[in-house]
């Protein structure tokens, strides 16, 4: 229990940092800043969730995977709330228009809907029935990574890192599934 509480505290650090930057430091463009922090954190935690399952034979952290995945959803939810509430000001027509007009937004929306499905079916009661469908995490990783890159006007070092990690994770997982490698 103490380990899970410590992990939850660590996973909340980006949120606490975000609040500090918004209300104490007062960043110049809060909406853009919220997008950046929540999106990057959600994506990073999505990768970590996948890596945890890949390394379960070497380092068994599987009991923490659900928590990391749910925190990834938490940050993705904050990202989506930022879009709908702060950026689009709860204007449903603007939300739909922007989503359909910009490919990176509908890729992010599809990824978010996949995360909603996985978070709802992550309960002890539902997970046994739906665990095989949780493989959509890989689709979500791809869509989120492309969304992350397309949202920027130029590729930064951080984006190159995400782009480099994505195929490595996917190839290792594929090799692990085909039993070519045993991690």
N, C-alpha and C positions, 0 to 999 in steps of 0.2 A: 504494500500500500504506500509506503514511504517513497519507493522508487517511482511509482506512478504519479504521485503528487509532485515529486521533484521534476519529472518529465513534463508534466502539465505546466509547471512554473516556467521551465525553459521554453516550452512551446508558446507561452504567452508573452515572452520577451519582445518579439517584434511588435505586438499590439501595444504593449506598454511604451515602447520606443516611439511608435507612431503617435500615440496620445501626447507624449512629451514633446515631440517635434511640432505637433499641431497647436497645442495650447500653451506651451512654455516658450519655445523658440519662435513659433509663429512663422512657418514656412511661407514662401512667396506665393506658390500656387497649390493650395491645399488639396484640391480635387486631383490634380496630376500626382501629387505626392502620395495620396491614399491609393491611387491606382498602382503606382510603382511598388510601394511596400507590400500591399495586400496581394497583388498579382505575383510578384517574385517569391514571396513567402509561400503562397499556395502551391506554386509550381515546384519550389524546392522540396516542400514536404511531400508532394506527390511522388517525386523521384525517390525520396528517402523511404516512403512506404513500399515502393517497388523493390528497392535495394534490400530492405529488411527481409523480404520474402526470398530474395535470391541468395542471401547469405545465411539462411537458417541452419544449414549443416555446419558451417564454420563458427558462426556466432548466433546463438538462438535468441533473437529479440522479437520473435513473432508475437509474444503476448503484448507487445507495445505497438504493434503495427496498426491495430484498429484505432488507437488513440491518435497516432500520428496522422492517419488517414482522415479522421474526423476533424482534426485541427486544420488539415489542408482544406477541407470543405468549409470550415469556419472562415478562413481567410478568403476563399473564393466567394463565399456569401457576402463578406464585407466588400469585396471588389464589385460584386453585382449590385449591392445596395448603393454603393458610391455612384455607379452608372445610372441606376434608375432614380434614386432620390436626389442626390446632389447635382449630378451632371445634367440629367434630363428633367429634373424638377417634377417628378411623378407624372409627366405628360406621356400617356400611353402611346399616342400617335407619334411623338418624337422618338420614343424607345423603339417602336416597330420600324419607323422610317430609317433611323440610324442603323439598326440591326440589319436590315435588308440592303442598305446602301453600301455598307462597309464590310467586306468579307472577313476581316479579322474579328469583327464583333460577332458575327454569326458563328464563326468557329469557336470563339470563347463561350458563346451561349450554349452551343451543343455540348461542349466540354462540361460546362456548369451543370447542365441537365443530367449528364452521365454521373457527375459527382452527387447530385441530389439522389438519384437512384441508389448509388452505392451507400450513401450515408443512411438512407431510410432502411435499407436491407442489411445493415450492419449490426442489428440487434441480435442477441443470443437466440431469440426465437426465429427470426427470419433468415439469418445468415446460412444455416444449413440448407435451406430451400433455394437460396439464390447465389451461393458462393461461386458456382461455375460462371455466372454472369458477371462476376466482379473482374473478369478479364478485360472488361471494357476500360479498365484503368489505363491500358496501353493506348487505346484510342484517345482517351482523355489526355494522356501525356503528350501525344503527338499534336493533337489539336491545340492544347494549351501552349506548347512550345512554339508552334507556328503563330498562334495569336500573339504571344509575347514578342516575337521578332517583328511581325507585321505592324504592331502598334507603334514601333519606333521608326524614326525617319532614317537612322543609320545604325549599323550593327556595332554594338559596344563589345568590350572584352567579356562582360557578363553574358551577353547573348551568345557569343561564340562558345563560351563554356557550356551553356545550356544546349546549344546545338551539337556540341561534341559529345556530351553525356548521353543524350537521347539515343543515338544509334548504338552506343556501347551497351547501354542498359538493355535495349531491345535485342541486340545480337546475343548477349550473354544469357538472357532469359530464353531465347529461342534455342540456343545450344543446350541449356540446362533442361529444357522440356524434351528435346530430342535425345537426351542422355549422352550427348557427346562430351560434355564436361560435367564434373560433379563439384559444386562449390559448397 
